[in-house]
Amino acid sequence: MTIVTRFAPSPTGFLHIGGARTALFNWLYARHHGGTFRLRIEDTDRQRSTPEAIAAILEGLQWLGLDWDEDVVYQFERAGRHAAVVEELLAKGLAYRCYASPEELDAMRSEQRAKGLPVRYDGRWRDRDPADAPAGVQPVIRLKAPQEGETVIEDHVQGAVTVMNAQLDDMVMLRADGTPTYMLSVVVDDHDMGITHVIRGDDHLTNAFRQTQLYRAMGWQVPAFAHIPLIHGPDGAKLSKRHGALGVEAYRDLGYLPEAMRNYLLRLGWGHGDDEIITTEQAVAWFELGAVGRSASRFDFAKLDSLNAHYIKNSDDHRLVSLIAPRLEKALGATLSQDDNERLTKGMNGLKQRAKNLNHLAETALFYVKRPDSLSQKAGKILDHQGKSTIEELLPLLEDLKAWSEEACESTVKAYADSHDMKLGNVAQPLRAALTGTNVSPGIFEVMAILGRDETLLRLREIPTIVLADERAVN
């Protein structure tokens, strides 16, 4: 059997983090088994589904590197097929028209609540003659579900889960206006797309029982189900916007790498021993549903930041330059020059060692492409009277250097520090503040070599006088 999985989001908003993890698990399972990963857009809610939301979903999946196979399926376009299945069930006597009015159903539910009974449709039109239908009422069409026995789901994550059929009422498949319901559309689409494994959040577990009954009514193969626990916030409550439940595009804009997001989402509910750093290649090789836990996982920004820092540190320098270039150009209001790109590339190895995200990396790289016009608060304190005096005394020695290199700069500064009975840091820190405008940077002699003689000397001669209250940032 060829494994076929799918991701089926509703385009009523952004691709949230829980949906991204569901897509990842489906993608990994298909890739692990050499199968097919399909994408279906469930856009039947025409009022809430928007082209912008669809575009955000597609872009989010592409950014995460979750490529899908074959064409995207749009559920709304298949409404005719959904209705045809209902007609087939009607012909088989496995569905019926229900003429109960909304007012009648409201009264039924009120009576059930008053008697302390479960609130569900009581089957009042299940065996009635349509000739008894009241005038002017457009019927819904319901599945004639089994009323005896039980429905069992052999879930690949939750294990065997059972419900008595008497607890399930006859679900609506077609509304009075002829539009299909979610429960019908999902089953028909999954069958027609050849989906073998339905991997989704455990909030859909109760739907699986009704959907299984519909599969059986049509005589179709029931897919394997795997309902994964939801993601919770750090406080144990269901993940929400107050926890930072942002859209995938927001994490991209915050400067997270897609491989870091894949690694982090993978570890939210799935594990491989004690491994924390798991490459995509390893994930494809190792992923199995049996390693998905049954307990809800908790979103932790600190862990995500740590993973992101790891992946940045181990990323190709040229790639990182290309990723931070738009951020720098926005800050500069200008396009980076060839010299700017060369400096960034030369300095990237030193820059990326401490970067938490791409925004932070761009912030710390800004001094390579823009001469500081102000000093951070800490840099301002370093460049007090003594700091500036140190720079003024050191400047002629640097100007006399015949060959400009990291080694030559370091040797000159060390000789100056030794001759003045100073610690090297007491000279290096004023240099750092003057050249970068901050108190943190890669090795200062590396910085001097990359900036070059002319730029270094110019910055040492023209130290900014403005001290900012807050650190600068690239947004």
C-alpha positions in Angstrom: 0.0 0.0 0.0 1.3 3.5 -0.9 0.9 5.8 2.1 -1.1 9.0 1.3 -1.5 11.7 3.9 -3.0 15.1 3.7 -3.1 18.5 5.4 -6.5 20.1 5.1 -6.6 23.6 6.6 -9.5 26.0 6.6 -8.4 29.4 5.1 -10.2 31.5 7.7 -7.0 32.9 9.2 -3.2 32.4 9.3 -1.4 29.1 9.4 -1.1 28.7 13.1 1.6 26.8 14.9 -0.6 23.8 15.7 -1.6 23.5 12.0 2.0 23.8 11.0 2.9 20.9 13.3 0.0 18.8 11.9 1.3 19.5 8.4 4.8 18.5 9.4 3.7 15.2 10.9 1.8 14.3 7.8 4.7 15.4 5.6 7.2 13.4 7.6 5.0 10.2 7.7 4.5 10.3 3.9 8.2 11.0 3.2 9.4 8.3 5.7 7.3 5.7 3.9 8.0 7.0 0.4 4.4 8.0 0.0 2.4 11.0 -1.0 1.6 14.2 0.9 -1.5 16.0 -0.4 -2.8 19.5 0.4 -6.5 20.3 0.5 -7.9 23.8 1.2 -11.3 23.4 3.0 -12.8 26.6 1.8 -16.5 25.8 2.0 -17.1 28.6 4.5 -17.3 31.2 1.8 -17.8 34.1 4.2 -14.7 33.5 6.2 -12.4 31.9 3.6 -10.3 34.6 1.9 -7.7 34.6 -0.9 -5.3 36.3 1.5 -5.6 33.4 4.0 -5.1 30.8 1.3 -1.9 32.6 0.2 -0.7 32.8 3.8 -1.1 29.0 4.1 0.7 28.2 0.9 3.5 30.6 1.7 3.8 29.3 5.2 4.1 25.7 4.1 6.6 26.7 1.4 8.7 28.6 3.9 8.7 25.6 6.2 9.9 23.4 3.3 6.8 21.2 3.4 6.3 20.6 -0.3 3.1 18.8 -1.3 2.5 16.4 -4.1 0.1 16.9 -7.0 -2.3 19.8 -7.3 -3.9 21.6 -4.4 -7.5 20.4 -3.9 -10.1 23.1 -3.2 -13.0 21.6 -1.4 -15.7 24.2 -2.5 -15.1 23.2 -6.1 -16.2 19.6 -5.2 -19.6 20.4 -3.8 -21.3 18.6 -6.7 -19.5 15.4 -6.0 -20.4 15.7 -2.3 -24.1 16.0 -3.1 -23.9 13.1 -5.5 -22.7 10.8 -2.7 -25.7 11.8 -0.6 -28.0 11.0 -3.5 -26.4 7.6 -3.7 -27.0 7.0 0.1 -30.6 8.1 -0.4 -31.0 5.6 -3.1 -29.6 2.9 -0.9 -31.9 3.8 2.0 -29.0 4.8 4.1 -30.0 8.5 4.3 -33.2 10.4 4.6 -34.8 13.8 4.4 -35.5 15.5 7.7 -38.2 18.2 7.6 -37.9 19.3 11.2 -38.0 23.1 11.4 -35.3 25.0 13.3 -38.0 26.0 15.9 -39.0 22.3 16.3 -35.4 21.3 16.8 -34.8 24.1 19.4 -37.9 22.9 21.3 -36.6 19.3 21.2 -33.2 20.3 22.6 -34.8 22.5 25.3 -36.9 19.5 26.4 -33.8 17.2 26.5 -31.9 19.7 28.6 -34.9 20.0 31.0 -35.0 16.2 31.4 -31.2 16.0 31.8 -30.9 14.0 28.6 -28.0 14.1 26.1 -28.8 16.8 23.5 -28.9 15.2 20.1 -31.3 14.7 17.2 -34.0 12.1 18.2 -34.5 10.6 14.7 -38.1 11.9 14.4 -37.9 11.8 10.5 -35.8 8.7 10.3 -38.7 6.4 9.3 -41.5 8.8 8.5 -43.1 9.0 5.1 -41.9 12.2 3.2 -45.5 12.6 2.2 -46.1 13.9 5.7 -43.7 16.7 5.1 -45.0 20.2 6.1 -45.4 22.7 3.4 -42.7 25.3 2.9 -39.9 23.4 4.8 -36.7 22.6 2.9 -35.3 19.4 4.3 -31.8 18.6 5.4 -30.5 15.2 4.5 -29.2 13.0 7.4 -27.2 9.8 7.5 -29.2 6.8 8.7 -26.6 5.8 11.2 -26.5 2.4 13.0 -28.3 2.6 16.4 -27.0 -0.6 17.9 -23.6 -1.9 18.6 -20.5 0.2 18.7 -18.0 2.0 16.6 -14.3 1.4 17.3 -11.4 3.6 16.2 -8.0 1.9 16.3 -6.1 5.1 16.6 -2.3 5.0 16.0 -1.7 7.5 18.8 -4.7 7.2 21.2 -5.1 3.4 20.9 -8.5 1.7 20.7 -11.3 4.2 21.3 -14.9 3.0 21.4 -18.3 4.7 21.4 -21.7 3.1 21.6 -23.7 3.8 18.4 -26.7 4.8 20.5 -24.8 7.8 21.6 -24.4 9.1 18.1 -27.3 10.7 16.3 -28.0 10.9 12.6 -25.7 13.6 11.4 -26.7 16.2 8.7 -24.8 15.7 5.4 -26.6 18.3 3.3 -28.1 21.5 4.7 -31.5 22.8 3.7 -29.9 25.0 1.1 -28.2 22.0 -0.5 -24.6 22.8 0.7 -22.6 19.9 2.1 -21.5 19.9 5.7 -17.9 19.5 6.9 -18.4 15.9 8.0 -19.6 14.8 4.6 -17.0 16.8 2.5 -14.1 15.5 4.5 -15.0 11.9 4.1 -15.7 12.2 0.4 -12.6 14.2 -0.3 -10.3 11.9 1.7 -11.8 8.8 -0.1 -11.4 10.4 -3.6 -7.9 11.6 -2.8 -6.9 8.1 -1.7 -5.9 9.2 1.8 -4.7 6.2 3.7 -3.8 7.9 7.0 -5.6 10.8 8.6 -3.2 12.5 11.0 -4.8 15.5 12.8 -5.4 17.1 16.2 -7.2 15.1 18.9 -10.0 17.7 18.9 -11.2 15.8 15.8 -11.3 12.4 17.6 -15.1 12.6 18.2 -15.6 13.4 14.5 -13.8 10.1 13.5 -16.7 8.0 14.8 -19.3 9.7 12.6 -17.0 9.7 9.7 -16.3 6.0 10.1 -20.0 5.3 9.9 -20.2 7.3 6.7 -17.3 5.4 5.2 -19.0 2.1 6.0 -22.3 3.3 4.7 -20.6 3.9 1.3 -18.7 0.7 1.5 -15.4 2.5 1.4 -12.1 1.6 3.1 -11.8 3.5 6.4 -8.4 5.2 6.6 -6.1 4.8 9.6 -6.5 7.5 12.1 -3.9 9.2 14.3 -5.1 12.0 16.6 -2.2 14.0 18.1 -2.6 15.9 21.3 -2.9 19.7 21.1 -0.2 22.2 21.9 -0.6 24.0 25.2 0.9 27.2 26.5 3.6 27.3 29.3 0.7 27.5 31.8 -0.9 24.3 30.6 -3.9 26.0 29.0 -4.7 25.5 25.4 -2.3 27.5 23.2 -3.7 30.9 22.4 -2.5 34.3 21.1 -1.7 35.4 24.7 0.9 32.6 24.7 2.4 33.7 21.5 0.4 31.5 19.2 1.3 33.4 16.1 1.0 32.6 12.4 3.9 30.9 10.8 4.7 34.0 8.8 5.1 35.9 12.1 7.8 33.5 13.2 9.5 34.0 9.9 9.4 37.8 10.3 10.7 37.4 13.9 13.8 35.8 12.4 13.4 32.1 12.9 14.9 29.7 10.4 12.6 27.2 8.9 14.8 24.3 9.9 14.7 25.4 13.5 10.9 25.6 13.4 10.7 22.1 11.9 13.0 20.8 14.6 11.1 22.5 17.3 7.6 21.5 16.1 8.8 17.9 15.6 9.8 17.8 19.3 6.4 19.1 20.4 4.8 15.7 21.0 7.3 13.4 19.2 10.7 12.1 20.4 13.6 10.0 19.4 15.4 9.0 22.6 17.1 12.0 24.2 17.8 13.7 20.8 17.0 17.4 20.7 18.9 18.5 17.6 17.2 16.5 14.8 17.9 17.4 11.2 15.2 17.1 8.6 17.0 14.1 7.0 17.0 12.4 10.4 13.4 13.2 11.0 12.4 11.7 7.7 14.4 8.5 8.5 13.1 8.2 12.1 9.5 9.4 12.1 6.9 6.9 13.1 3.5 7.6 14.7 4.3 5.2 17.6 6.7 7.8 19.0 3.9 10.5 19.3 3.0 11.0 22.9 -0.6 11.0 24.2 -0.1 14.1 26.4 -0.3 17.7 25.3 3.0 19.4 24.8 3.9 22.9 26.0 5.1 25.7 23.8 8.4 27.1 25.1 9.9 30.1 23.4 13.2 29.6 25.3 13.7 26.2 23.7 12.8 27.6 20.3 15.3 30.4 20.7 18.0 27.9 21.7 17.3 25.7 18.7 17.3 28.7 16.4 20.6 30.0 17.7 22.1 26.5 17.0 20.9 26.5 13.4 22.1 30.0 12.8 25.5 29.2 14.2 25.7 26.2 11.8 24.3 27.9 8.7 26.2 28.8 5.6 27.5 32.4 5.8 26.4 33.4 2.3 22.9 32.2 3.0 22.7 34.2 6.2 23.9 37.3 4.4 21.1 36.9 1.9 18.5 36.4 4.7 19.5 39.5 6.7 20.1 41.7 3.6 16.4 42.8 3.4 16.4 43.7 7.1 19.5 45.8 6.7 18.3 47.5 3.6 15.1 48.4 5.4 17.1 50.0 8.2 19.4 51.8 5.7 16.7 52.8 3.3 19.1 51.8 0.6 20.4 48.8 -1.3 23.5 47.0 0.0 26.6 47.6 -2.2 29.0 44.9 -3.2 31.5 46.1 -0.6 28.7 45.8 2.0 28.0 42.2 1.0 31.7 41.3 1.1 32.1 42.8 4.6 29.1 40.9 5.8 30.3 37.7 4.4 33.8 38.1 5.9 32.3 39.0 9.2 29.4 36.5 9.3 31.3 33.7 11.1 32.0 36.0 14.0 28.5 37.6 14.0 26.5 34.4 14.0 28.1 32.9 17.0 25.8 34.7 19.5 22.8 35.5 17.3 19.4 34.4 18.6 17.4 35.1 15.4 17.9 36.8 12.1 16.6 40.2 13.4 19.2 40.0 16.2 21.9 39.0 13.6 21.0 41.9 11.4 21.1 44.3 14.4 24.6 43.2 15.3 25.7 43.3 11.7 24.5 46.8 11.0 27.8 48.4 11.9 29.5 46.7 9.0 27.3 48.5 6.5 26.5 51.7 8.3 28.9 54.0 10.2 27.6 54.5 13.7 25.9 57.9 14.1 25.2 57.3 17.8 26.4 55.3 20.8 24.4 52.8 22.9 24.2 53.7 26.5 26.9 51.2 27.5 29.2 52.3 24.7 28.7 55.9 25.8 29.9 55.0 29.3 33.0 53.2 27.8 33.9 56.2 25.7 34.2 58.6 28.7 37.1 61.0 29.0 39.6 58.1 29.6 38.2 56.0 26.7 38.5 58.8 24.2 42.0 59.7 25.4 43.0 56.1 24.8 41.7 56.2 21.3 43.4 59.6 20.6 46.8 58.2 21.8 46.4 54.9 19.9 45.3 56.5 16.6 48.8 57.6 15.4 50.2 54.2 16.0 47.4 52.6 13.9 47.9 55.2 11.2 51.6 54.3 10.9 50.8 50.6 10.3 52.4 49.6 6.9 50.3 46.4 6.4 46.7 46.4 7.7 45.7 43.0 9.0 44.0 41.4 12.0 47.4 40.3 13.4 49.0 43.7 12.8 46.2 45.5 14.5 46.3 43.2 17.5 50.0 43.5 17.8 49.9 47.3 17.8 47.1 47.5 20.4 48.8 45.0 22.7 52.1 46.9 22.5 50.2 50.1 23.4 48.5 48.4 26.3 51.8 46.9 27.6 53.6 50.3 27.3 50.9 52.0 29.3 50.6 49.2 31.9 46.9 48.6 30.9 44.9 45.5 30.5 44.1 44.7 26.8 40.4 44.9 27.5 40.7 48.5 28.6 41.9 49.3 25.1 39.8 46.9 23.2 36.5 48.1 24.7 36.9 51.8 23.7 37.9 50.6 20.2 34.8 48.4 20.0 32.5 51.2 21.2 34.0 53.7 18.7 33.9 51.3 15.7 30.5 49.6 16.3 28.6 52.1 18.5 27.9 49.2 21.0 29.8 47.3 23.7 29.3 43.9 22.0 30.8 42.7 18.7 32.9 39.9 17.3 36.6 40.1 18.1 37.6 43.7 17.7 40.8 42.9 15.7 38.7 40.9 13.3 36.3 43.8 13.0 39.2 46.2 12.3 40.5 43.9 9.5 37.1 43.6 7.9 36.3 47.3 8.0 39.7 48.0 6.5 42.3 50.8 7.2 40.4 53.8 5.8 37.0 53.0 7.4 38.5 52.1 10.8 40.7 55.2 11.0 37.8 57.4 9.9 35.5 56.0 12.6 38.2 56.5 15.2 38.6 60.1 14.2 34.9 60.8 14.1 33.4 59.2 17.2 29.7 59.9 17.6 28.7 62.2 20.5 25.0 61.2 20.7 24.3 58.5 23.3 21.0 56.7 23.0 18.8 55.7 25.9 17.9 52.3 24.3 19.9 49.9 22.2 19.3 50.3 18.5 17.3 47.6 16.7 16.6 46.5 13.1 12.8 45.9 12.7 
